[in-house]
Amino acid sequence: MEFQKHKQDHQNECLSKIDDASVTVTPVDCDVAQYPTLHQFAIPLVNKLIHALLRDIVALQDKYSVLSLLTFPAFNGKPCTLVKPICSSSYKLFKQNAQRSKWMESLLSSNSNNQEEATKWIMHFLGKKYENKFNEVAIHLGLLLPSKVMDAEAACAMWEEANLPCKSQRVILRNF
């Protein structure tokens, strides 16, 4: 019991040392005990302190990458990797940041053992979610995308307007 009181006193002491008015303290109804590691080490739920802790972990990972500090088992036991993409204000900076920090490689290697398969999954997901931008980029890259499938009524109207007999239509369809 005394150890718990000592930890709480330590937390309060850390909080009293913070004199920055812009620091956001978590709501009172947030129970620190729900986060056992933060509770065990008496880390108060203050944005500034948590950000500093995360910065230190990322810096440690950058210095000692063999430790794989950003890869850990999640609550369900499956491996989880934190990927740290850097915010970019332009495409040029985006490319530079991705090459320098290698966050894209980290993202691809964390999704699957096969980077090509992970790339396919991500591109499929983004293509479905942002179809117009995906098509725009594909055209910019010079990729030919199949056009949308024509419905039966439009196809029938096209054949009739072209005045093609059924035999010619079959020949054309066979060569598609």
C-alpha positions as CSV (number, residue, x, y, z in Angstrom):
1,M,0.0,0.0,0.0
2,E,2.8,2.4,0.9
3,F,4.5,1.6,-2.5
4,Q,1.3,2.7,-4.3
5,K,1.2,5.9,-2.2
6,H,4.9,6.6,-3.1
7,K,4.1,6.1,-6.8
8,Q,1.1,8.5,-6.6
9,D,3.3,11.0,-4.8
10,H,5.9,10.7,-7.5
11,Q,3.2,11.3,-10.2
12,N,1.9,14.4,-8.4
13,E,5.5,15.7,-8.0
14,C,6.1,15.2,-11.8
15,L,2.8,17.0,-12.5
16,S,3.7,19.9,-10.2
17,K,7.0,20.5,-12.1
18,I,5.1,21.2,-15.3
19,D,4.6,24.9,-15.6
20,D,3.6,25.0,-19.2
21,A,0.0,26.3,-19.6
22,S,-0.5,24.6,-22.9
23,V,0.0,21.1,-21.5
24,T,-3.2,19.0,-21.8
25,V,-3.8,16.7,-18.8
26,T,-6.0,13.8,-19.5
27,P,-9.6,13.9,-18.1
28,V,-10.0,13.0,-14.5
29,D,-12.3,10.1,-15.4
30,C,-9.4,8.3,-17.2
31,D,-8.1,5.6,-14.8
32,V,-4.3,5.3,-14.9
33,A,-4.7,1.7,-13.7
34,Q,-6.1,0.8,-17.2
35,Y,-2.6,1.3,-18.5
36,P,-0.5,-1.1,-16.4
37,T,2.9,-0.2,-17.6
38,L,2.4,3.6,-17.3
39,H,0.9,2.9,-13.9
40,Q,3.8,0.6,-12.8
41,F,6.4,3.3,-13.7
42,A,4.3,6.1,-12.4
43,I,4.1,8.0,-15.7
44,P,1.4,10.6,-15.5
45,L,-1.1,10.8,-18.4
46,V,0.1,14.2,-19.6
47,N,0.5,14.8,-23.4
48,K,3.9,16.5,-23.0
49,L,5.4,13.7,-21.0
50,I,4.0,10.9,-23.3
51,H,5.3,12.8,-26.4
52,A,8.7,13.1,-24.8
53,L,8.7,9.4,-23.9
54,L,7.7,8.5,-27.5
55,R,10.4,10.8,-28.9
56,D,13.0,9.0,-26.8
57,I,11.9,5.6,-27.9
58,V,12.0,6.6,-31.5
59,A,15.5,8.1,-31.0
60,L,16.7,4.9,-29.3
61,Q,15.3,2.9,-32.2
62,D,17.1,5.1,-34.7
63,K,20.4,4.6,-32.9
64,Y,20.0,0.9,-32.2
65,S,17.8,-0.4,-35.0
66,V,18.8,-4.1,-34.2
67,L,16.8,-3.8,-31.0
68,S,13.5,-3.6,-33.0
69,L,12.0,-1.5,-30.3
70,L,9.0,-0.5,-32.4
71,T,8.0,-4.1,-33.0
72,F,6.2,-5.8,-30.1
73,P,3.4,-8.3,-29.5
74,A,0.0,-6.7,-29.4
75,F,-2.7,-7.5,-26.9
76,N,-3.8,-10.4,-29.1
77,G,-0.3,-11.8,-29.3
78,K,0.2,-10.9,-32.9
79,P,3.3,-8.9,-33.8
80,C,2.7,-5.1,-34.2
81,T,5.1,-2.6,-35.7
82,L,4.8,1.1,-35.2
83,V,5.6,2.9,-38.4
84,K,6.7,6.5,-38.2
85,P,5.8,8.3,-41.5
86,I,7.0,11.9,-41.4
87,C,4.6,14.6,-42.4
88,S,5.4,16.3,-45.7
89,S,4.2,19.4,-47.3
90,S,5.0,18.4,-50.9
91,Y,5.5,15.3,-53.0
92,K,9.3,16.1,-53.3
93,L,9.6,16.2,-49.5
94,F,7.4,13.1,-49.2
95,K,9.8,11.1,-51.4
96,Q,12.9,12.5,-49.6
97,N,11.4,11.6,-46.2
98,A,10.4,8.1,-47.3
99,Q,13.8,7.4,-48.7
100,R,15.7,8.8,-45.7
101,S,13.6,7.3,-42.9
102,K,12.6,4.1,-44.8
103,W,9.2,4.1,-43.2
104,M,7.6,2.7,-46.4
105,E,9.8,-0.4,-46.2
106,S,8.9,-0.7,-42.6
107,L,5.2,-0.6,-43.5
108,L,5.6,-3.2,-46.2
109,S,7.6,-5.6,-44.1
110,S,5.3,-5.3,-41.2
111,N,2.2,-6.4,-43.1
112,S,3.5,-9.6,-44.6
113,N,6.6,-11.7,-45.0
114,N,6.4,-10.9,-48.7
115,Q,6.8,-7.2,-49.6
116,E,5.3,-7.6,-53.0
117,E,2.1,-9.2,-51.5
118,A,1.9,-6.4,-49.0
119,T,2.3,-3.8,-51.7
120,K,-0.5,-5.5,-53.7
121,W,-2.8,-5.4,-50.6
122,I,-2.1,-1.7,-49.9
123,M,-2.5,-0.7,-53.5
124,H,-5.8,-2.6,-53.7
125,F,-7.1,-1.0,-50.5
126,L,-6.1,2.5,-51.6
127,G,-7.4,1.9,-55.2
128,K,-10.8,1.0,-53.8
129,K,-10.9,3.7,-51.2
130,Y,-9.6,6.5,-53.4
131,E,-10.6,5.3,-56.9
132,N,-10.5,8.7,-58.7
133,K,-7.0,9.6,-57.4
134,F,-5.8,6.1,-58.0
135,N,-6.9,6.3,-61.7
136,E,-5.4,9.8,-62.0
137,V,-2.0,8.6,-60.7
138,A,-2.1,5.4,-62.9
139,I,-2.8,7.5,-66.0
140,H,0.1,9.9,-65.0
141,L,2.4,6.9,-64.7
142,G,1.3,5.8,-68.2
143,L,-0.5,2.7,-67.1
144,L,-3.5,1.6,-69.2
145,L,-6.5,0.9,-67.1
146,P,-9.4,-1.1,-68.3
147,S,-12.4,1.1,-68.9
148,K,-15.6,0.5,-67.0
149,V,-17.7,-2.4,-68.1
150,M,-20.5,-1.3,-70.5
151,D,-24.0,-2.4,-69.5
152,A,-26.0,-4.6,-71.9
153,E,-28.4,-1.8,-73.0
154,A,-25.5,0.5,-74.0
155,A,-23.7,-2.3,-75.8
156,C,-26.9,-3.3,-77.7
157,A,-27.4,0.4,-78.7
158,M,-23.8,0.7,-79.9
159,W,-24.1,-2.5,-82.1
160,E,-27.4,-1.3,-83.6
161,E,-26.1,2.2,-84.3
162,A,-23.0,0.7,-86.0
163,N,-25.4,-1.4,-88.1
164,L,-23.3,-4.6,-87.6
165,P,-24.9,-8.0,-88.2
166,C,-24.7,-10.7,-85.5
167,K,-21.9,-12.6,-87.3
168,S,-19.7,-9.5,-87.3
169,Q,-20.5,-8.8,-83.6
170,R,-19.4,-12.4,-82.7
171,V,-16.1,-12.0,-84.6
172,I,-15.3,-8.7,-82.9
173,L,-16.2,-10.1,-79.4
174,R,-14.1,-13.3,-80.0
175,N,-11.0,-11.1,-80.7
176,F,-11.4,-9.0,-77.5
